[in-house]
Amino acid sequence: MRSVFSSLNVSNKNNLTLTAQNARLDIIGELEAIVMYQNHFDATDDQDARKTIADIMEEEKVHVGQLFGLLFKLDPESKVQFEKGYTEFMQQD
Ligand SMILES: [Fe+2]
């Protein structure tokens, strides 16, 4: 049985749904990387390590944004729902 976290079959490279699903999986990968880098950042007092890890972690956050941009292009409904959720969050007390 295929894990949801494994790459999906890419037999039809023009399948927008499949590419959107892969973008979602890639977002998960970037978020997992951020969690890992944050843990490694917190685990050391070495300033060179902390500086390097912090720099890489920032890049991973940019990658999350890039992948959301891709996902929103492939699946505009995802953008609508994302913005709805963001707006609901911003309006809470
Ligand atoms: Fe990345």
PDB file of the backbone (N, CA, C, O) and the ligand in Angstrom, with CONECT records:
HET    LIG  A 101       1
ATOM      1  N   MET A   1       0.849  -1.186   0.000  1.00  0.00           N
ATOM      2  CA  MET A   1       0.000   0.000   0.000  1.00  0.00           C
ATOM      3  C   MET A   1       0.891   1.244   0.000  1.00  0.00           C
ATOM      4  O   MET A   1       1.827   1.360   0.791  1.00  0.00           O
ATOM      5  N   ARG A   2       0.578   2.154  -0.893  1.00  0.00           N
ATOM      6  CA  ARG A   2       1.391   3.360  -1.037  1.00  0.00           C
ATOM      7  C   ARG A   2       1.087   4.343   0.098  1.00  0.00           C
ATOM      8  O   ARG A   2      -0.074   4.587   0.426  1.00  0.00           O
ATOM      9  N   SER A   3       2.128   4.893   0.681  1.00  0.00           N
ATOM     10  CA  SER A   3       1.952   5.909   1.718  1.00  0.00           C
ATOM     11  C   SER A   3       1.561   7.231   1.075  1.00  0.00           C
ATOM     12  O   SER A   3       1.982   7.543  -0.039  1.00  0.00           O
ATOM     13  N   VAL A   4       0.755   7.996   1.786  1.00  0.00           N
ATOM     14  CA  VAL A   4       0.383   9.313   1.285  1.00  0.00           C
ATOM     15  C   VAL A   4       1.616  10.208   1.170  1.00  0.00           C
ATOM     16  O   VAL A   4       1.609  11.190   0.428  1.00  0.00           O
ATOM     17  N   PHE A   5       2.669   9.867   1.902  1.00  0.00           N
ATOM     18  CA  PHE A   5       3.860  10.701   1.892  1.00  0.00           C
ATOM     19  C   PHE A   5       4.842  10.329   0.790  1.00  0.00           C
ATOM     20  O   PHE A   5       5.818  11.044   0.565  1.00  0.00           O
ATOM     21  N   SER A   6       4.595   9.215   0.097  1.00  0.00           N
ATOM     22  CA  SER A   6       5.483   8.857  -1.001  1.00  0.00           C
ATOM     23  C   SER A   6       5.051   9.612  -2.257  1.00  0.00           C
ATOM     24  O   SER A   6       3.905  10.048  -2.367  1.00  0.00           O
ATOM     25  N   SER A   7       5.969   9.757  -3.189  1.00  0.00           N
ATOM     26  CA  SER A   7       5.635  10.451  -4.422  1.00  0.00           C
ATOM     27  C   SER A   7       4.576   9.677  -5.187  1.00  0.00           C
ATOM     28  O   SER A   7       4.601   8.448  -5.247  1.00  0.00           O
ATOM     29  N   LEU A   8       3.663  10.407  -5.760  1.00  0.00           N
ATOM     30  CA  LEU A   8       2.593   9.773  -6.513  1.00  0.00           C
ATOM     31  C   LEU A   8       3.084   9.417  -7.904  1.00  0.00           C
ATOM     32  O   LEU A   8       4.054   9.990  -8.398  1.00  0.00           O
ATOM     33  N   ASN A   9       2.411   8.473  -8.525  1.00  0.00           N
ATOM     34  CA  ASN A   9       2.758   8.035  -9.879  1.00  0.00           C
ATOM     35  C   ASN A   9       2.638   9.208 -10.858  1.00  0.00           C
ATOM     36  O   ASN A   9       1.656   9.950 -10.825  1.00  0.00           O
ATOM     37  N   VAL A  10       3.602   9.367 -11.693  1.00  0.00           N
ATOM     38  CA  VAL A  10       3.605  10.490 -12.630  1.00  0.00           C
ATOM     39  C   VAL A  10       3.503   9.962 -14.052  1.00  0.00           C
ATOM     40  O   VAL A  10       4.256  10.380 -14.931  1.00  0.00           O
ATOM     41  N   SER A  11       2.571   9.045 -14.275  1.00  0.00           N
ATOM     42  CA  SER A  11       2.433   8.476 -15.607  1.00  0.00           C
ATOM     43  C   SER A  11       1.836   9.480 -16.587  1.00  0.00           C
ATOM     44  O   SER A  11       2.115   9.424 -17.785  1.00  0.00           O
ATOM     45  N   ASN A  12       1.018  10.396 -16.084  1.00  0.00           N
ATOM     46  CA  ASN A  12       0.450  11.435 -16.941  1.00  0.00           C
ATOM     47  C   ASN A  12       0.948  12.788 -16.443  1.00  0.00           C
ATOM     48  O   ASN A  12       0.410  13.343 -15.485  1.00  0.00           O
ATOM     49  N   LYS A  13       1.976  13.312 -17.097  1.00  0.00           N
ATOM     50  CA  LYS A  13       2.605  14.541 -16.615  1.00  0.00           C
ATOM     51  C   LYS A  13       1.744  15.773 -16.836  1.00  0.00           C
ATOM     52  O   LYS A  13       2.085  16.853 -16.354  1.00  0.00           O
ATOM     53  N   ASN A  14       0.640  15.636 -17.551  1.00  0.00           N
ATOM     54  CA  ASN A  14      -0.247  16.762 -17.756  1.00  0.00           C
ATOM     55  C   ASN A  14      -1.442  16.732 -16.808  1.00  0.00           C
ATOM     56  O   ASN A  14      -2.359  17.543 -16.940  1.00  0.00           O
ATOM     57  N   ASN A  15      -1.438  15.823 -15.873  1.00  0.00           N
ATOM     58  CA  ASN A  15      -2.554  15.703 -14.946  1.00  0.00           C
ATOM     59  C   ASN A  15      -2.414  16.755 -13.840  1.00  0.00           C
ATOM     60  O   ASN A  15      -1.579  16.612 -12.948  1.00  0.00           O
ATOM     61  N   LEU A  16      -3.225  17.799 -13.901  1.00  0.00           N
ATOM     62  CA  LEU A  16      -3.100  18.902 -12.954  1.00  0.00           C
ATOM     63  C   LEU A  16      -3.405  18.456 -11.539  1.00  0.00           C
ATOM     64  O   LEU A  16      -2.764  18.916 -10.595  1.00  0.00           O
ATOM     65  N   THR A  17      -4.379  17.563 -11.376  1.00  0.00           N
ATOM     66  CA  THR A  17      -4.711  17.074 -10.040  1.00  0.00           C
ATOM     67  C   THR A  17      -3.534  16.351  -9.418  1.00  0.00           C
ATOM     68  O   THR A  17      -3.225  16.546  -8.243  1.00  0.00           O
ATOM     69  N   LEU A  18      -2.886  15.525 -10.200  1.00  0.00           N
ATOM     70  CA  LEU A  18      -1.722  14.789  -9.698  1.00  0.00           C
ATOM     71  C   LEU A  18      -0.594  15.750  -9.339  1.00  0.00           C
ATOM     72  O   LEU A  18       0.059  15.593  -8.307  1.00  0.00           O
ATOM     73  N   THR A  19      -0.372  16.727 -10.181  1.00  0.00           N
ATOM     74  CA  THR A  19       0.695  17.691  -9.897  1.00  0.00           C
ATOM     75  C   THR A  19       0.363  18.510  -8.653  1.00  0.00           C
ATOM     76  O   THR A  19       1.251  18.829  -7.863  1.00  0.00           O
ATOM     77  N   ALA A  20      -0.912  18.850  -8.480  1.00  0.00           N
ATOM     78  CA  ALA A  20      -1.329  19.560  -7.261  1.00  0.00           C
ATOM     79  C   ALA A  20      -1.105  18.689  -6.034  1.00  0.00           C
ATOM     80  O   ALA A  20      -0.641  19.176  -5.003  1.00  0.00           O
ATOM     81  N   GLN A  21      -1.431  17.404  -6.138  1.00  0.00           N
ATOM     82  CA  GLN A  21      -1.198  16.494  -5.011  1.00  0.00           C
ATOM     83  C   GLN A  21       0.292  16.416  -4.690  1.00  0.00           C
ATOM     84  O   GLN A  21       0.679  16.396  -3.522  1.00  0.00           O
ATOM     85  N   ASN A  22       1.115  16.373  -5.714  1.00  0.00           N
ATOM     86  CA  ASN A  22       2.562  16.333  -5.485  1.00  0.00           C
ATOM     87  C   ASN A  22       3.049  17.630  -4.834  1.00  0.00           C
ATOM     88  O   ASN A  22       3.941  17.598  -3.986  1.00  0.00           O
ATOM     89  N   ALA A  23       2.476  18.760  -5.223  1.00  0.00           N
ATOM     90  CA  ALA A  23       2.842  20.035  -4.588  1.00  0.00           C
ATOM     91  C   ALA A  23       2.495  19.997  -3.100  1.00  0.00           C
ATOM     92  O   ALA A  23       3.258  20.478  -2.263  1.00  0.00           O
ATOM     93  N   ARG A  24       1.326  19.414  -2.780  1.00  0.00           N
ATOM     94  CA  ARG A  24       0.945  19.297  -1.360  1.00  0.00           C
ATOM     95  C   ARG A  24       1.958  18.428  -0.605  1.00  0.00           C
ATOM     96  O   ARG A  24       2.360  18.761   0.510  1.00  0.00           O
ATOM     97  N   LEU A  25       2.363  17.325  -1.217  1.00  0.00           N
ATOM     98  CA  LEU A  25       3.362  16.460  -0.581  1.00  0.00           C
ATOM     99  C   LEU A  25       4.694  17.194  -0.419  1.00  0.00           C
ATOM    100  O   LEU A  25       5.385  17.026   0.586  1.00  0.00           O
ATOM    101  N   ASP A  26       5.042  17.998  -1.405  1.00  0.00           N
ATOM    102  CA  ASP A  26       6.290  18.763  -1.318  1.00  0.00           C
ATOM    103  C   ASP A  26       6.204  19.808  -0.205  1.00  0.00           C
ATOM    104  O   ASP A  26       7.196  20.075   0.472  1.00  0.00           O
ATOM    105  N   ILE A  27       5.014  20.402  -0.012  1.00  0.00           N
ATOM    106  CA  ILE A  27       4.821  21.354   1.102  1.00  0.00           C
ATOM    107  C   ILE A  27       5.046  20.636   2.432  1.00  0.00           C
ATOM    108  O   ILE A  27       5.700  21.167   3.329  1.00  0.00           O
ATOM    109  N   ILE A  28       4.497  19.424   2.551  1.00  0.00           N
ATOM    110  CA  ILE A  28       4.717  18.632   3.767  1.00  0.00           C
ATOM    111  C   ILE A  28       6.212  18.435   3.995  1.00  0.00           C
ATOM    112  O   ILE A  28       6.697  18.580   5.117  1.00  0.00           O
ATOM    113  N   GLY A  29       6.945  18.104   2.928  1.00  0.00           N
ATOM    114  CA  GLY A  29       8.383  17.888   3.052  1.00  0.00           C
ATOM    115  C   GLY A  29       9.111  19.132   3.528  1.00  0.00           C
ATOM    116  O   GLY A  29      10.016  19.052   4.359  1.00  0.00           O
ATOM    117  N   GLU A  30       8.714  20.284   2.999  1.00  0.00           N
ATOM    118  CA  GLU A  30       9.355  21.535   3.415  1.00  0.00           C
ATOM    119  C   GLU A  30       9.039  21.829   4.883  1.00  0.00           C
ATOM    120  O   GLU A  30       9.915  22.260   5.633  1.00  0.00           O
ATOM    121  N   LEU A  31       7.792  21.598   5.294  1.00  0.00           N
ATOM    122  CA  LEU A  31       7.415  21.856   6.684  1.00  0.00           C
ATOM    123  C   LEU A  31       8.158  20.911   7.630  1.00  0.00           C
ATOM    124  O   LEU A  31       8.592  21.316   8.708  1.00  0.00           O
ATOM    125  N   GLU A  32       8.300  19.654   7.219  1.00  0.00           N
ATOM    126  CA  GLU A  32       9.061  18.713   8.041  1.00  0.00           C
ATOM    127  C   GLU A  32      10.521  19.165   8.157  1.00  0.00           C
ATOM    128  O   GLU A  32      11.136  19.040   9.217  1.00  0.00           O
ATOM    129  N   ALA A  33      11.062  19.686   7.065  1.00  0.00           N
ATOM    130  CA  ALA A  33      12.450  20.176   7.097  1.00  0.00           C
ATOM    131  C   ALA A  33      12.580  21.343   8.069  1.00  0.00           C
ATOM    132  O   ALA A  33      13.563  21.431   8.805  1.00  0.00           O
ATOM    133  N   ILE A  34      11.607  22.226   8.077  1.00  0.00           N
ATOM    134  CA  ILE A  34      11.641  23.375   8.998  1.00  0.00           C
ATOM    135  C   ILE A  34      11.632  22.891  10.443  1.00  0.00           C
ATOM    136  O   ILE A  34      12.380  23.397  11.279  1.00  0.00           O
ATOM    137  N   VAL A  35      10.778  21.905  10.732  1.00  0.00           N
ATOM    138  CA  VAL A  35      10.728  21.353  12.095  1.00  0.00           C
ATOM    139  C   VAL A  35      12.085  20.751  12.474  1.00  0.00           C
ATOM    140  O   VAL A  35      12.580  20.962  13.582  1.00  0.00           O
ATOM    141  N   MET A  36      12.678  19.999  11.539  1.00  0.00           N
ATOM    142  CA  MET A  36      13.968  19.375  11.802  1.00  0.00           C
ATOM    143  C   MET A  36      15.042  20.437  12.045  1.00  0.00           C
ATOM    144  O   MET A  36      15.804  20.337  13.007  1.00  0.00           O
ATOM    145  N   TYR A  37      15.106  21.455  11.178  1.00  0.00           N
ATOM    146  CA  TYR A  37      16.131  22.489  11.340  1.00  0.00           C
ATOM    147  C   TYR A  37      15.930  23.256  12.642  1.00  0.00           C
ATOM    148  O   TYR A  37      16.901  23.607  13.313  1.00  0.00           O
ATOM    149  N   GLN A  38      14.678  23.516  13.000  1.00  0.00           N
ATOM    150  CA  GLN A  38      14.431  24.226  14.263  1.00  0.00           C
ATOM    151  C   GLN A  38      14.930  23.397  15.444  1.00  0.00           C
ATOM    152  O   GLN A  38      15.535  23.930  16.375  1.00  0.00           O
ATOM    153  N   ASN A  39      14.672  22.091  15.399  1.00  0.00           N
ATOM    154  CA  ASN A  39      15.156  21.203  16.468  1.00  0.00           C
ATOM    155  C   ASN A  39      16.678  21.199  16.531  1.00  0.00           C
ATOM    156  O   ASN A  39      17.259  21.215  17.616  1.00  0.00           O
ATOM    157  N   HIS A  40      17.324  21.177  15.365  1.00  0.00           N
ATOM    158  CA  HIS A  40      18.787  21.167  15.338  1.00  0.00           C
ATOM    159  C   HIS A  40      19.351  22.523  15.769  1.00  0.00           C
ATOM    160  O   HIS A  40      20.394  22.589  16.419  1.00  0.00           O
ATOM    161  N   PHE A  41      18.670  23.576  15.409  1.00  0.00           N
ATOM    162  CA  PHE A  41      19.057  24.928  15.857  1.00  0.00           C
ATOM    163  C   PHE A  41      19.010  25.011  17.375  1.00  0.00           C
ATOM    164  O   PHE A  41      19.929  25.523  18.014  1.00  0.00           O
ATOM    165  N   ASP A  42      17.918  24.497  17.940  1.00  0.00           N
ATOM    166  CA  ASP A  42      17.739  24.559  19.397  1.00  0.00           C
ATOM    167  C   ASP A  42      18.717  23.655  20.140  1.00  0.00           C
ATOM    168  O   ASP A  42      18.971  23.860  21.327  1.00  0.00           O
ATOM    169  N   ALA A  43      19.271  22.649  19.445  1.00  0.00           N
ATOM    170  CA  ALA A  43      20.094  21.632  20.106  1.00  0.00           C
ATOM    171  C   ALA A  43      21.565  22.010  20.183  1.00  0.00           C
ATOM    172  O   ALA A  43      22.359  21.251  20.739  1.00  0.00           O
ATOM    173  N   THR A  44      21.948  23.153  19.645  1.00  0.00           N
ATOM    174  CA  THR A  44      23.371  23.516  19.657  1.00  0.00           C
ATOM    175  C   THR A  44      23.581  24.956  20.107  1.00  0.00           C
ATOM    176  O   THR A  44      22.752  25.838  19.883  1.00  0.00           O
ATOM    177  N   ASP A  45      24.725  25.152  20.750  1.00  0.00           N
ATOM    178  CA  ASP A  45      25.151  26.505  21.110  1.00  0.00           C
ATOM    179  C   ASP A  45      26.255  27.006  20.177  1.00  0.00           C
ATOM    180  O   ASP A  45      26.718  28.141  20.298  1.00  0.00           O
ATOM    181  N   ASP A  46      26.673  26.137  19.237  1.00  0.00           N
ATOM    182  CA  ASP A  46      27.723  26.535  18.299  1.00  0.00           C
ATOM    183  C   ASP A  46      27.180  27.614  17.364  1.00  0.00           C
ATOM    184  O   ASP A  46      26.219  27.383  16.630  1.00  0.00           O
ATOM    185  N   GLN A  47      27.790  28.769  17.395  1.00  0.00           N
ATOM    186  CA  GLN A  47      27.249  29.924  16.669  1.00  0.00           C
ATOM    187  C   GLN A  47      27.313  29.750  15.157  1.00  0.00           C
ATOM    188  O   GLN A  47      26.425  30.212  14.440  1.00  0.00           O
ATOM    189  N   ASP A  48      28.366  29.080  14.665  1.00  0.00           N
ATOM    190  CA  ASP A  48      28.434  28.826  13.219  1.00  0.00           C
ATOM    191  C   ASP A  48      27.310  27.889  12.786  1.00  0.00           C
ATOM    192  O   ASP A  48      26.676  28.101  11.753  1.00  0.00           O
ATOM    193  N   ALA A  49      27.073  26.856  13.584  1.00  0.00           N
ATOM    194  CA  ALA A  49      25.988  25.918  13.265  1.00  0.00           C
ATOM    195  C   ALA A  49      24.644  26.631  13.311  1.00  0.00           C
ATOM    196  O   ALA A  49      23.816  26.456  12.417  1.00  0.00           O
ATOM    197  N   ARG A  50      24.423  27.426  14.339  1.00  0.00           N
ATOM    198  CA  ARG A  50      23.143  28.123  14.479  1.00  0.00           C
ATOM    199  C   ARG A  50      22.909  29.084  13.312  1.00  0.00           C
ATOM    200  O   ARG A  50      21.797  29.188  12.796  1.00  0.00           O
ATOM    201  N   LYS A  51      23.982  29.793  12.900  1.00  0.00           N
ATOM    202  CA  LYS A  51      23.849  30.741  11.786  1.00  0.00           C
ATOM    203  C   LYS A  51      23.516  30.005  10.488  1.00  0.00           C
ATOM    204  O   LYS A  51      22.637  30.424   9.734  1.00  0.00           O
ATOM    205  N   THR A  52      24.225  28.907  10.236  1.00  0.00           N
ATOM    206  CA  THR A  52      23.987  28.127   9.018  1.00  0.00           C
ATOM    207  C   THR A  52      22.585  27.533   9.008  1.00  0.00           C
ATOM    208  O   THR A  52      21.869  27.625   8.011  1.00  0.00           O
ATOM    209  N   ILE A  53      22.205  26.931  10.115  1.00  0.00           N
ATOM    210  CA  ILE A  53      20.884  26.294  10.197  1.00  0.00           C
ATOM    211  C   ILE A  53      19.779  27.340  10.059  1.00  0.00           C
ATOM    212  O   ILE A  53      18.784  27.103   9.374  1.00  0.00           O
ATOM    213  N   ALA A  54      19.947  28.487  10.701  1.00  0.00           N
ATOM    214  CA  ALA A  54      18.923  29.531  10.611  1.00  0.00           C
ATOM    215  C   ALA A  54      18.770  30.008   9.173  1.00  0.00           C
ATOM    216  O   ALA A  54      17.656  30.251   8.708  1.00  0.00           O
ATOM    217  N   ASP A  55      19.897  30.141   8.466  1.00  0.00           N
ATOM    218  CA  ASP A  55      19.853  30.582   7.067  1.00  0.00           C
ATOM    219  C   ASP A  55      19.101  29.569   6.207  1.00  0.00           C
ATOM    220  O   ASP A  55      18.251  29.941   5.398  1.00  0.00           O
ATOM    221  N   ILE A  56      19.415  28.299   6.386  1.00  0.00           N
ATOM    222  CA  ILE A  56      18.750  27.245   5.606  1.00  0.00           C
ATOM    223  C   ILE A  56      17.263  27.194   5.947  1.00  0.00           C
ATOM    224  O   ILE A  56      16.419  27.039   5.065  1.00  0.00           O
ATOM    225  N   MET A  57      16.952  27.327   7.240  1.00  0.00           N
ATOM    226  CA  MET A  57      15.548  27.274   7.668  1.00  0.00           C
ATOM    227  C   MET A  57      14.730  28.387   7.017  1.00  0.00           C
ATOM    228  O   MET A  57      13.579  28.175   6.636  1.00  0.00           O
ATOM    229  N   GLU A  58      15.327  29.572   6.891  1.00  0.00           N
ATOM    230  CA  GLU A  58      14.624  30.664   6.212  1.00  0.00           C
ATOM    231  C   GLU A  58      14.357  30.308   4.760  1.00  0.00           C
ATOM    232  O   GLU A  58      13.285  30.602   4.231  1.00  0.00           O
ATOM    233  N   GLU A  59      15.331  29.676   4.115  1.00  0.00           N
ATOM    234  CA  GLU A  59      15.127  29.277   2.719  1.00  0.00           C
ATOM    235  C   GLU A  59      13.979  28.275   2.597  1.00  0.00           C
ATOM    236  O   GLU A  59      13.195  28.331   1.649  1.00  0.00           O
ATOM    237  N   GLU A  60      13.888  27.362   3.557  1.00  0.00           N
ATOM    238  CA  GLU A  60      12.796  26.372   3.511  1.00  0.00           C
ATOM    239  C   GLU A  60      11.442  27.057   3.625  1.00  0.00           C
ATOM    240  O   GLU A  60      10.470  26.630   3.001  1.00  0.00           O
ATOM    241  N   LYS A  61      11.379  28.109   4.416  1.00  0.00           N
ATOM    242  CA  LYS A  61      10.116  28.851   4.548  1.00  0.00           C
ATOM    243  C   LYS A  61       9.756  29.531   3.231  1.00  0.00           C
ATOM    244  O   LYS A  61       8.580  29.626   2.880  1.00  0.00           O
ATOM    245  N   VAL A  62      10.762  30.001   2.507  1.00  0.00           N
ATOM    246  CA  VAL A  62      10.514  30.564   1.176  1.00  0.00           C
ATOM    247  C   VAL A  62       9.993  29.477   0.241  1.00  0.00           C
ATOM    248  O   VAL A  62       9.086  29.713  -0.557  1.00  0.00           O
ATOM    249  N   HIS A  63      10.572  28.293   0.348  1.00  0.00           N
ATOM    250  CA  HIS A  63      10.119  27.183  -0.504  1.00  0.00           C
ATOM    251  C   HIS A  63       8.655  26.851  -0.240  1.00  0.00           C
ATOM    252  O   HIS A  63       7.919  26.517  -1.169  1.00  0.00           O
ATOM    253  N   VAL A  64       8.225  26.939   1.020  1.00  0.00           N
ATOM    254  CA  VAL A  64       6.807  26.712   1.336  1.00  0.00           C
ATOM    255  C   VAL A  64       5.948  27.705   0.557  1.00  0.00           C
ATOM    256  O   VAL A  64       4.928  27.335  -0.025  1.00  0.00           O
ATOM    257  N   GLY A  65       6.366  28.953   0.554  1.00  0.00           N
ATOM    258  CA  GLY A  65       5.605  29.972  -0.175  1.00  0.00           C
ATOM    259  C   GLY A  65       5.571  29.709  -1.674  1.00  0.00           C
ATOM    260  O   GLY A  65       4.541  29.878  -2.326  1.00  0.00           O
ATOM    261  N   GLN A  66       6.728  29.289  -2.211  1.00  0.00           N
ATOM    262  CA  GLN A  66       6.781  28.983  -3.642  1.00  0.00           C
ATOM    263  C   GLN A  66       5.834  27.846  -3.985  1.00  0.00           C
ATOM    264  O   GLN A  66       5.121  27.900  -4.987  1.00  0.00           O
ATOM    265  N   LEU A  67       5.833  26.818  -3.150  1.00  0.00           N
ATOM    266  CA  LEU A  67       4.988  25.652  -3.425  1.00  0.00           C
ATOM    267  C   LEU A  67       3.510  25.983  -3.262  1.00  0.00           C
ATOM    268  O   LEU A  67       2.677  25.461  -4.003  1.00  0.00           O
ATOM    269  N   PHE A  68       3.172  26.845  -2.299  1.00  0.00           N
ATOM    270  CA  PHE A  68       1.776  27.276  -2.195  1.00  0.00           C
ATOM    271  C   PHE A  68       1.395  28.065  -3.445  1.00  0.00           C
ATOM    272  O   PHE A  68       0.274  27.935  -3.936  1.00  0.00           O
ATOM    273  N   GLY A  69       2.302  28.873  -3.960  1.00  0.00           N
ATOM    274  CA  GLY A  69       2.024  29.586  -5.202  1.00  0.00           C
ATOM    275  C   GLY A  69       1.733  28.628  -6.339  1.00  0.00           C
ATOM    276  O   GLY A  69       0.798  28.832  -7.114  1.00  0.00           O
ATOM    277  N   LEU A  70       2.540  27.579  -6.436  1.00  0.00           N
ATOM    278  CA  LEU A  70       2.317  26.557  -7.460  1.00  0.00           C
ATOM    279  C   LEU A  70       0.978  25.863  -7.248  1.00  0.00           C
ATOM    280  O   LEU A  70       0.202  25.686  -8.187  1.00  0.00           O
ATOM    281  N   LEU A  71       0.719  25.473  -6.005  1.00  0.00           N
ATOM    282  CA  LEU A  71      -0.547  24.790  -5.708  1.00  0.00           C
ATOM    283  C   LEU A  71      -1.742  25.670  -6.055  1.00  0.00           C
ATOM    284  O   LEU A  71      -2.724  25.191  -6.622  1.00  0.00           O
ATOM    285  N   PHE A  72      -1.661  26.942  -5.720  1.00  0.00           N
ATOM    286  CA  PHE A  72      -2.790  27.837  -5.979  1.00  0.00           C
ATOM    287  C   PHE A  72      -3.002  28.029  -7.479  1.00  0.00           C
ATOM    288  O   PHE A  72      -4.133  28.227  -7.924  1.00  0.00           O
ATOM    289  N   LYS A  73      -1.924  27.971  -8.261  1.00  0.00           N
ATOM    290  CA  LYS A  73      -2.068  28.046  -9.723  1.00  0.00           C
ATOM    291  C   LYS A  73      -2.744  26.787 -10.254  1.00  0.00           C
ATOM    292  O   LYS A  73      -3.621  26.854 -11.115  1.00  0.00           O
ATOM    293  N   LEU A  74      -2.325  25.643  -9.730  1.00  0.00           N
ATOM    294  CA  LEU A  74      -2.856  24.365 -10.217  1.00  0.00           C
ATOM    295  C   LEU A  74      -4.274  24.110  -9.726  1.00  0.00           C
ATOM    296  O   LEU A  74      -5.075  23.489 -10.424  1.00  0.00           O
ATOM    297  N   ASP A  75      -4.584  24.595  -8.518  1.00  0.00           N
ATOM    298  CA  ASP A  75      -5.891  24.350  -7.897  1.00  0.00           C
ATOM    299  C   ASP A  75      -6.378  25.648  -7.260  1.00  0.00           C
ATOM    300  O   ASP A  75      -6.226  25.834  -6.053  1.00  0.00           O
ATOM    301  N   PRO A  76      -6.965  26.554  -8.057  1.00  0.00           N
ATOM    302  CA  PRO A  76      -7.396  27.852  -7.542  1.00  0.00           C
ATOM    303  C   PRO A  76      -8.352  27.742  -6.352  1.00  0.00           C
ATOM    304  O   PRO A  76      -8.386  28.637  -5.506  1.00  0.00           O
ATOM    305  N   GLU A  77      -9.133  26.651  -6.275  1.00  0.00           N
ATOM    306  CA  GLU A  77     -10.043  26.475  -5.139  1.00  0.00           C
ATOM    307  C   GLU A  77      -9.257  26.376  -3.831  1.00  0.00           C
ATOM    308  O   GLU A  77      -9.729  26.828  -2.788  1.00  0.00           O
ATOM    309  N   SER A  78      -8.076  25.794  -3.884  1.00  0.00           N
ATOM    310  CA  SER A  78      -7.239  25.732  -2.681  1.00  0.00           C
ATOM    311  C   SER A  78      -6.889  27.129  -2.186  1.00  0.00           C
ATOM    312  O   SER A  78      -6.833  27.369  -0.980  1.00  0.00           O
ATOM    313  N   LYS A  79      -6.655  28.043  -3.111  1.00  0.00           N
ATOM    314  CA  LYS A  79      -6.323  29.418  -2.716  1.00  0.00           C
ATOM    315  C   LYS A  79      -7.521  30.087  -2.060  1.00  0.00           C
ATOM    316  O   LYS A  79      -7.381  30.792  -1.061  1.00  0.00           O
ATOM    317  N   VAL A  80      -8.699  29.862  -2.629  1.00  0.00           N
ATOM    318  CA  VAL A  80      -9.928  30.435  -2.062  1.00  0.00           C
ATOM    319  C   VAL A  80     -10.102  29.953  -0.620  1.00  0.00           C
ATOM    320  O   VAL A  80     -10.369  30.754   0.276  1.00  0.00           O
ATOM    321  N   GLN A  81      -9.952  28.643  -0.396  1.00  0.00           N
ATOM    322  CA  GLN A  81     -10.143  28.089   0.942  1.00  0.00           C
ATOM    323  C   GLN A  81      -9.027  28.524   1.893  1.00  0.00           C
ATOM    324  O   GLN A  81      -9.273  28.766   3.074  1.00  0.00           O
ATOM    325  N   PHE A  82      -7.807  28.621   1.376  1.00  0.00           N
ATOM    326  CA  PHE A  82      -6.679  29.095   2.187  1.00  0.00           C
ATOM    327  C   PHE A  82      -6.968  30.515   2.682  1.00  0.00           C
ATOM    328  O   PHE A  82      -6.813  30.816   3.865  1.00  0.00           O
ATOM    329  N   GLU A  83      -7.386  31.372   1.763  1.00  0.00           N
ATOM    330  CA  GLU A  83      -7.651  32.765   2.122  1.00  0.00           C
ATOM    331  C   GLU A  83      -8.830  32.862   3.081  1.00  0.00           C
ATOM    332  O   GLU A  83      -8.842  33.717   3.966  1.00  0.00           O
ATOM    333  N   LYS A  84      -9.820  31.992   2.912  1.00  0.00           N
ATOM    334  CA  LYS A  84     -10.955  31.965   3.838  1.00  0.00           C
ATOM    335  C   LYS A  84     -10.475  31.625   5.249  1.00  0.00           C
ATOM    336  O   LYS A  84     -10.868  32.272   6.220  1.00  0.00           O
ATOM    337  N   GLY A  85      -9.635  30.618   5.351  1.00  0.00           N
ATOM    338  CA  GLY A  85      -9.102  30.231   6.652  1.00  0.00           C
ATOM    339  C   GLY A  85      -8.235  31.318   7.257  1.00  0.00           C
ATOM    340  O   GLY A  85      -8.307  31.577   8.459  1.00  0.00           O
ATOM    341  N   TYR A  86      -7.417  31.956   6.433  1.00  0.00           N
ATOM    342  CA  TYR A  86      -6.546  33.030   6.931  1.00  0.00           C
ATOM    343  C   TYR A  86      -7.378  34.197   7.439  1.00  0.00           C
ATOM    344  O   TYR A  86      -7.090  34.769   8.490  1.00  0.00           O
ATOM    345  N   THR A  87      -8.415  34.545   6.681  1.00  0.00           N
ATOM    346  CA  THR A  87      -9.299  35.632   7.087  1.00  0.00           C
ATOM    347  C   THR A  87     -10.007  35.294   8.398  1.00  0.00           C
ATOM    348  O   THR A  87     -10.112  36.146   9.281  1.00  0.00           O
ATOM    349  N   GLU A  88     -10.490  34.062   8.533  1.00  0.00           N
ATOM    350  CA  GLU A  88     -11.145  33.636   9.779  1.00  0.00           C
ATOM    351  C   GLU A  88     -10.178  33.741  10.951  1.00  0.00           C
ATOM    352  O   GLU A  88     -10.560  34.177  12.037  1.00  0.00           O
ATOM    353  N   PHE A  89      -8.936  33.346  10.736  1.00  0.00           N
ATOM    354  CA  PHE A  89      -7.939  33.434  11.798  1.00  0.00           C
ATOM    355  C   PHE A  89      -7.715  34.888  12.202  1.00  0.00           C
ATOM    356  O   PHE A  89      -7.667  35.205  13.390  1.00  0.00           O
ATOM    357  N   MET A  90      -7.579  35.768  11.214  1.00  0.00           N
ATOM    358  CA  MET A  90      -7.271  37.163  11.498  1.00  0.00           C
ATOM    359  C   MET A  90      -8.426  37.885  12.175  1.00  0.00           C
ATOM    360  O   MET A  90      -8.225  38.900  12.843  1.00  0.00           O
ATOM    361  N   GLN A  91      -9.639  37.361  12.002  1.00  0.00           N
ATOM    362  CA  GLN A  91     -10.812  38.023  12.576  1.00  0.00           C
ATOM    363  C   GLN A  91     -11.161  37.492  13.962  1.00  0.00           C
ATOM    364  O   GLN A  91     -12.065  38.014  14.614  1.00  0.00           O
ATOM    365  N   GLN A  92     -10.445  36.445  14.423  1.00  0.00           N
ATOM    366  CA  GLN A  92     -10.779  35.917  15.748  1.00  0.00           C
ATOM    367  C   GLN A  92     -10.253  36.857  16.831  1.00  0.00           C
ATOM    368  O   GLN A  92      -9.301  37.607  16.617  1.00  0.00           O
ATOM    369  N   ASP A  93     -10.881  36.799  17.972  1.00  0.00           N
ATOM    370  CA  ASP A  93     -10.491  37.683  19.087  1.00  0.00           C
ATOM    371  C   ASP A  93      -9.438  37.017  19.946  1.00  0.00           C
ATOM    372  O   ASP A  93      -8.984  37.601  20.931  1.00  0.00           O
TER     373      ASP A  93
HETATM  374 FE   LIG A 101      13.332  23.302   0.591  1.00  0.00          FE2+
END
